[in-house]
Amino acid sequence: MKPNGKLFGVGVGPGDPELITVKAVKAIEAADIIFTAASSKNSYSLAVEIASPYISDAAVTRHLGFPMTKDEKTVEAAWIANAKEIAQELKQGKTVVFLTLGDPTTYSTFGYILKKMKCIMPEADIETIPGITSFHAASARLNRILVEGEESLLITSGAFGGEQVRKAKDVENVAIVKAYKNIRDINNTLKDTGHFEKSIAVSKCGRTHETIIENLQDLETRDPDYWTLILASR
């Protein structure tokens, strides 16, 4: 009987092809199957584009659907179906890589896969390979220290405006990912917490069309960009 294969959750970094790690490259080169998340609108994957120089000609690339809906039953069913598809390949002895932008443990679709795999195939051999996050790349791009000394750092989502950002009142530094909507609410919250004056935004960090927005008020009139993050401190 053929032994089970191995699953690698691989972070390819924030978008700059030169920020992929050596360990990630080795896992990608050894893969029989490459999985990545895809939207319902198209099958394009930036993660696959970054990894493409290292994907062998013999490897098969597949896109797994992760529906963008708040319907819990629909989302749960998709997670389970995707995990089962991966488990099927592992049971055939395949080396499987699930690609994700940034880091697999931070706001990543791999997190959903990992949790379901532990239930569906608890014996599975799984290794998570970290990647550089967007907020680390942005702080480096700006030559801006993210956190130091005895300071604290809050990493949160801006998808729901200032709701989560209000937690920043007790910390010195905050990194807000997905800062692409409800910008006025985010700005007002940063003003309330005292972080607004030392804030800056980066869109598409390390990629073509990268934009640095030094005045967050300008975000309120720009077209929304999902790949926008805010670094703020006080």
C-alpha positions in Angstrom: 0.0 0.0 0.0 1.4 3.4 -1.0 2.1 5.7 2.0 0.2 8.9 2.3 1.7 12.0 0.7 2.5 15.3 2.5 0.7 18.7 2.4 2.6 21.9 2.5 0.9 25.2 3.3 3.2 27.7 1.5 3.2 31.4 1.9 4.7 33.1 -1.2 5.0 36.6 0.3 3.1 39.8 -0.3 3.5 40.1 -4.1 7.1 40.9 -4.8 8.4 37.8 -6.5 11.8 38.3 -4.9 10.3 38.0 -1.4 9.5 34.3 -1.7 11.6 32.2 0.7 14.1 29.4 -0.2 12.1 26.9 1.8 8.9 27.8 -0.1 10.7 27.4 -3.4 12.0 23.9 -2.5 8.5 22.8 -1.5 7.0 24.1 -4.7 9.6 22.5 -6.9 8.9 19.1 -5.3 5.1 19.3 -5.6 3.0 16.9 -7.6 -0.2 19.0 -7.1 -0.5 22.7 -6.6 -3.7 24.0 -5.0 -4.7 27.6 -4.7 -7.8 29.6 -3.8 -9.8 31.2 -6.6 -12.8 33.5 -6.6 -16.1 32.8 -8.3 -15.3 35.5 -10.9 -12.1 34.0 -12.4 -9.3 31.5 -11.9 -6.4 34.0 -11.8 -4.1 33.6 -8.8 -1.3 36.0 -8.0 0.2 33.3 -5.7 0.5 30.9 -8.7 2.0 33.7 -10.8 4.7 34.3 -8.1 5.4 30.6 -7.8 5.2 29.8 -11.5 9.0 29.8 -12.2 9.4 27.0 -9.6 6.4 24.8 -10.6 7.6 21.7 -12.5 6.2 20.9 -15.9 4.9 17.6 -14.5 2.9 19.3 -11.6 -0.8 19.9 -11.9 -2.3 23.2 -10.8 -5.9 23.3 -9.4 -8.0 26.2 -8.2 -10.3 25.7 -5.3 -13.4 27.8 -4.9 -13.8 29.8 -1.7 -17.2 31.6 -2.0 -17.2 35.2 -0.8 -20.5 35.0 1.1 -21.7 35.4 4.6 -23.9 32.3 4.4 -22.2 30.0 6.9 -23.6 26.8 5.4 -22.3 27.6 1.9 -18.9 28.6 3.2 -18.6 25.5 5.5 -19.6 23.2 2.7 -16.9 24.7 0.4 -14.2 24.3 3.1 -15.1 20.7 3.6 -15.2 19.9 -0.1 -11.8 21.5 -0.7 -10.2 19.7 2.2 -11.6 16.4 0.9 -10.2 17.0 -2.6 -6.7 17.6 -1.0 -7.1 14.6 1.2 -7.8 12.4 -1.8 -4.5 13.4 -3.4 -2.6 12.8 -0.2 -4.1 9.3 0.0 -2.6 8.6 -3.4 0.9 9.4 -2.1 1.1 12.8 -3.8 3.2 15.8 -2.5 0.7 18.6 -2.3 1.3 22.3 -2.0 -1.4 24.9 -1.1 -0.2 28.3 -2.1 -1.2 31.5 -0.4 -0.2 35.1 -0.5 1.6 36.5 2.5 1.8 34.0 5.4 -0.4 30.9 5.7 -1.2 31.6 9.3 -2.3 35.2 8.9 -5.7 36.0 7.3 -5.2 33.1 4.9 -7.5 30.6 3.1 -5.0 27.9 4.2 -6.3 28.4 7.8 -9.7 27.0 6.8 -8.1 24.1 4.9 -5.8 23.3 7.9 -8.7 23.1 10.4 -10.8 20.9 8.1 -7.9 18.6 7.3 -7.3 17.9 11.0 -10.9 16.6 11.1 -11.2 14.8 7.8 -7.7 13.3 7.8 -6.1 13.6 11.2 -3.2 11.3 10.2 -2.2 13.7 7.4 1.4 14.9 7.4 1.1 18.7 7.2 3.9 21.3 7.2 3.3 25.1 7.2 6.0 27.2 5.6 5.8 30.8 6.7 5.9 33.8 4.3 6.5 37.5 4.6 3.3 39.4 5.4 2.0 42.5 3.7 2.4 44.6 6.8 6.0 43.5 7.3 6.8 44.2 3.6 5.1 47.7 3.9 7.0 48.7 7.0 10.3 47.6 5.3 9.3 49.5 2.1 8.7 52.6 4.2 11.8 52.1 6.4 9.4 52.4 9.3 9.8 50.4 12.5 6.7 48.4 13.1 7.1 47.9 16.9 10.1 48.2 19.3 11.1 48.1 22.9 8.2 47.4 25.3 5.6 48.7 22.8 2.6 46.6 21.7 1.2 46.0 18.2 -2.3 45.3 17.1 -2.9 43.5 13.8 -6.5 43.8 12.7 -8.8 43.9 9.7 -10.3 47.1 8.4 -13.0 45.3 6.4 -15.7 46.4 8.9 -14.5 50.0 9.2 -13.4 51.2 12.7 -15.1 48.4 14.6 -12.0 46.3 15.2 -9.7 49.4 15.0 -11.2 50.7 18.3 -9.1 48.1 20.1 -6.1 50.1 19.2 -6.8 52.6 22.0 -4.6 50.4 24.3 -1.6 49.9 22.0 1.1 52.1 20.5 1.1 50.6 17.0 -1.5 49.2 14.7 -1.4 47.4 11.3 -4.8 47.4 9.5 -5.1 45.0 6.6 -8.0 45.0 4.1 -8.4 48.8 4.5 -10.4 49.2 1.4 -13.9 50.3 2.5 -15.5 52.3 5.3 -12.4 54.4 5.2 -14.0 57.5 6.8 -15.0 55.4 9.8 -11.4 54.0 10.1 -10.0 57.5 9.9 -12.3 58.8 12.5 -11.5 55.9 14.8 -7.7 56.5 14.3 -8.3 60.1 15.3 -10.2 59.0 18.4 -7.4 56.6 19.5 -4.6 59.1 18.7 -3.0 57.2 15.9 -4.1 59.3 12.9 -1.3 61.8 12.8 1.4 59.1 12.4 -0.4 56.9 9.9 0.3 56.0 6.3 -1.3 53.6 3.8 0.3 51.4 1.2 -1.6 49.7 -1.7 -0.3 46.7 -3.6 3.0 46.8 -1.7 6.0 45.5 -3.7 3.9 45.0 -6.8 3.3 46.8 -10.1 1.2 49.9 -9.4 2.3 50.1 -5.8 1.0 53.3 -4.2 2.0 55.0 -1.0 -0.7 57.3 0.5 0.7 59.6 3.1 -2.5 61.4 3.9 -5.3 59.0 4.9 -7.9 61.6 4.0 -7.0 60.8 0.4 -8.2 57.2 0.8 -11.7 58.5 1.2 -11.9 59.7 -2.4 -9.8 57.0 -4.1 -11.3 53.9 -5.7 -11.4 51.1 -3.2 -8.4 48.7 -3.4 -8.6 45.4 -1.5 -4.8 45.3 -1.3 -4.6 48.4 0.9 -3.2 48.4 4.4 -2.6 51.1 7.0 0.3 51.4 9.4 -0.4 53.8 12.3 1.3 54.7 15.6 1.2 57.3 18.3 
